[in-house]
Amino acid sequence: MRKLILLLLFIANCTYAQNTLKIKVIDEHNQQSIPGAIIQIENTNIAVSTDSLGFVELKNIPDGEQKLQCSFIGFRKHEAKIVFPYTKNQPLVIELESESEELNEVVVSTTRSNRTISDIPTRIELINGEELEEKISMQPSNIKMILSESTGIQTQQTSVSSGNTTIRIQGLDGRYTQILKDGLPLYSGFAGGLSLLQIPPLDLKQVEVVKGSASTLYGGGAIAGLINLIPKEPTQEREFTILANGSTALGLDLSTFYAQRFKKIGLTLLGSKNSNESYDPSGIGFSAIPKFNRYSFNPKLFYYFNEKTKLKFGIDGNTERRTGGDMQYLKNKGDSIHSYYEQNDSKRLTSQLGFEHKLNSTSTFNIKNSVSWFDRTIKQRAYEFGGNQLSTFSEANYINHKQRSEWITGLNAWTEQFNERDNKASRVRNFNSITTGGFVQNTFNVKEWFVLESGLRLDYAMIKSANNGNYNDYFILPRLSALFKINPKVTSRIGGGLGYKTPTVFNEKAEEQVFKNVQPINFSKVKAERSYGANADINYRTSFGDEWTFSINQMVFYTFLNQPLIFNKDSLSSGIYSFQNANGHIDAYGTETNIKIGKGWFKAYLGYTYVIAQTHYDGTLMQVPLTANNRVNFTLLLEKEKKFRIAFEAFYVSPQQLSNGLKSPDYWITGISAEKKWEHFSVFVNAENYTDTRQTRFGSIYTGTVTNPQFNQIYAPLDGFIFNGGIKINL
């Protein structure tokens, strides 16, 4: 009987010692509930997951101090010690901190919003952090590498001799993409032909890419999208970086960047010298990389009047001589046969002004301005084309940001003046243009899970030329985007709008001809290209196991471009080219897939782009040349912060339609890079295209004679395998 009583007392005591705890798990950043989070009690069998509302109830918890752990993919593990019995009646609320908090908290500049990237309906792709640092080490002289390995973006070389390169987004020509720096359109018109190759990247904090029409805030030209280069600003902590790089392709890069704030004054300074000897890896007698020397500088001064008012002013300039062609000529061994060359001499000088004043806690007034002067001369044997371009951009905008709604409204104006040095009246392509516009954009949190962004722009464009007529037109550009926060794992964005591009002689086709025999545009007979487009994506992220992270983003897109400006050879005369509007349209559509997987310091990225770009001219359907239907990019990254980085990359490009009716072969490009870091310096090496994929391996790149070569379209790399290495010093 006594044993029975003791047993009953033991059972009663055990029953009393079992506790219950209700928990709600939310995202620290946006306070949204997190379903599927794992809650467990250390040294017990208790482990359960939260329901669709983020709630969970733990049962049978022993008395005493217990260690509770909460984990969910993409968030840092939360640990807490709780003493039981737990006397509070309300559920315990656990706020999880995002592992990618630094990305979620990034305020992007392109939308001019005060919102973070995770709360903006406009789909923005961000290149920053280790990816930007890796690409700078791989190619310190320009931004081509930063952009060319992104999903949906293709860098297209337009000249064998000079190496001129343009950006193509989602199958559309480069003239439909705007390139900005700090929100200022500095690289357009005649100044756009060499831009990608003349922008040193050492001062960049991040690169923001908007695909599809972005005309509400930036006007004409952003039909395919825009790329905004965001430079670093000074902080209290000094940044002083020196970079030296050399390559087996006979290149040398020396760059330095300095930034620091001293109370009311801040300073950033970028200086760079980039050079290369002429390089012909295939031995065909023509340079795959031209000989060039370039000097760049960009000092910028910041003055902080107080916490509400800031002024910044900078000068951005460079000078370059770039010469490619016959290797014998480039080595000063030319003769009457080996006499082909192309020389580009260019100078660029740009002022950048920005003024920001916070009127109160919710309102900000901004003024920005740039004045850009660009001079370029192209020389070939018995031919020369040159001129200078003076362009300006000015804007005033007002931003009102409240908890649920944000308004952005403003006025801006662009001017562009081009003067050709050849004064023959029949060939002069001089013109003056001015475009004025006003815009308004609203971002509204309709619900906790639904954010709507709407915008409207009105532009008036006017172009005047001395001998080739005038042009003027109005453009009304609405745009709409929506963000759906379906749950903490799934988000979706949908958007679309209208765009336009005013007529200009400066595009890829004219660059390919080095403007030889290219007739001026008759502005009284051509009209602007107009477009509409839309895209939609869905983003999913989750976890498996204890530490693995996984995310996938799937996007679909469509762009319709009506009566695009086409470049035709005049059938009535020999070798004369002119511009006119096509009788028809272009449409481009497809998908982009981005997959990321990671665990600790291991990460893998897989990107796939599917594009169909077609012309519908005069009832005939044709593929747009030099557009690969399928592109794959794959990266494996091993990185331990402040210790080392090793990256392997592989890229596949499917066959491309050529203008002569043939198709190019498909090809792979692979590369591997590594960087070892110490406290104040690092050493990096990069083996780019180590399988030596070159277009010259698939066939000749020119027809005719070495004296008068006719170069074929460029669909694959010309430079082949390049090994580079260098050192970065951080003081």
ABEGO torsion letter per residue (X at the ends): XAAAAAAAAAAAAAAAABBBBBBBBBBAAAGBBBBGBBBBBBGBABBBBBBAAGBBBBBGBBBEBBBBBBBBBGBBBBBBBBBOBBABABBBBBBBBBAAAAAAABBBAAAGBABBAAABABBBBBBBEAAAAAAAAABAABAAAAAAABBGBBBBBABAAAGBBBBBBGGBBAAABBBBBGGBBABBEAAAAAAAAABBAAABABBBBBBEBAAAAAEBGBAAEBBBBBBBBBBABBBBBBBBBBBAAGBBBBBBBBBBBBEABBBBBBBBBBBBBBBBAAGAGBBABBBBBBBBBBBBBBBBABAABBBBBBBBBBBBBBBBEBAAAAAGABBAABABBBBBBBBBBBBBBBBBBBABAABBBBBBBBBBBBBBBBBBBGBBBBEBBBBBBBBBBBBBBBAABBBBBBBBBBBBBBBBABABAAABABBBBBBBBBBBBBBBBABAABBBBBBBBBBBBBBBBAAAEBBBBBBBBBBBBBBBBABAABBBBBBBBBBBBBBBABBAAAAAAGGBGBBBBBAAABBBBBBBBBBBBBBBBBBBEAABBBBBBBBBBBBBBBGBBBBBBBAABBGBBBBBBBBEBBBBBEBBBBBBBBBEABBBBBBBBBBBBBBBBGGBBBBBBGBBABBBBBBBBBBBBGABBBBBBBBBBBBBBBAAGBBBBBBBBBBBBBBBBBAABBBBBBBBGAAGBBAAAAEBABBEBAABBBBBBBABBAAEBBBBBBBBBBX
